[in-house]
Amino acid sequence: MDNWVYLVLLLVAGFLMVLHELTRNKAFHKVLAFVLVVFSGIRHDVGTDYRSYVEIFRNVHIRGRYYGIEWGYYYLMRFVSWLNGTQQLVFLIMATATIIFIYKYIDGLSSNRNLSWLLYLCIGPYYLGSFNGVRQALSIAIFAYSLKYANKEDYWRFAFLNICGSLFHTSALLMLALYFILTKTRLTMVKAFCVLLVYTAVYSTGLVAIAMSKLGYGSYTSRGHLEMDLSYFVFVLIALCIWLILLLIRDMDRDYLVFKNLNFLSLIAILAAYISPGISNIAFTRFNTYFFITYVVLVPYIISKLKGTKIRTTAMLVVVVVSISYYFWVTSTASDLLPYQVNLGFFAN
């Protein structure tokens, strides 16, 4: 099997999770985080954008900030270049920062950290997705950690973290306004539908496409990117199922209301892709990953709230089996992930 390296990674991760379950020692999760950093940081020519990032590094080294690359990522590349490092060192640094924030996110907010780590590793838009959108993966990880402060209604720390995230991907700036939706309201299906109606009206005026062009995302309005993947039906189903289950949870902890709102925002983003024929679904996918990160914490929480040991155990087994099956399918079929190769050339000769 061409994906045997990924299966070994899954086995190692599973072994560390079992050890944590037996000992409740956080050290095993730290080792898991380290393994994920190394696996991501030493990959070579893995990920759709890998070669593009290598080319950007070369151009920045020669020409400086030759186009609108975010300042944080630009200065990181300049610093690595000053160290006589390579783009591979940039990948390692970015992977380290991303996993650190994910670790703090899971450790601080998850009711079942092992399940959260399994979801993060196995579900495509999370860990494996970070092999492609390297800059946005870091911004999303920072946003995920900042939800700790959204729960505490500490806007300034929330804002500071996401401004830092915007130095690597400007889309993080949009999270600043979302703070007030996440913390000051309780989204319902009716409210979500109203938001969708407002979006539809604004989209019909052409302002959405204009705004995307001004923000540097004009390529997403190209006719060549309008294919709608069938997996979107799965995402809609997930969001709707979670909403229905949350309706049954009467004693929902206040800390998880932010995550409930994020679920609605995820649903809105998915449906908006269907009613925006002139904009690539990729644009909505990229944006929705900020909302989709909530399921790493929300799914374990929902399972913990189910009544009855047998029901909780069954739900847990279903999630584990689906996650592992999804991981096996993605790593078997995604051409940009295969073959997995290694590059230890962190510094130029």
Secondary structure, DSSP 8 states (H G I E B T S, - for coil): -TTHHHHHHHHHHHHHHHHHHHH--THHHHHHHHHHHHHHHTEES-STTHHHHHHHHHHHHHHSS-S---HHHHHHHHHHHHTTB-HHHHHHHHHHHHHHHHHHHHHHH-SSHHHHHHHHHHSTTTTGGGGTSHHHHHHHHHHHHHHHHHHTT-HHHHHHHHHHHHTT-GGGGHHHHHHHHHHH----HHHHHHHHHHHHHHHHTTHHHHHHHHTT-GGGGSGGG----THHHHHHHHHHHHHHHHHH-TT--GGGHHHHHHHHHHHHHHHHHHT-TTS-HHHHHHHHHHHHTTHHHHHHHHHHHSSSHHHHHHHHHHHHHHHHHHHHHHHHH-GGG-S-EE----B--
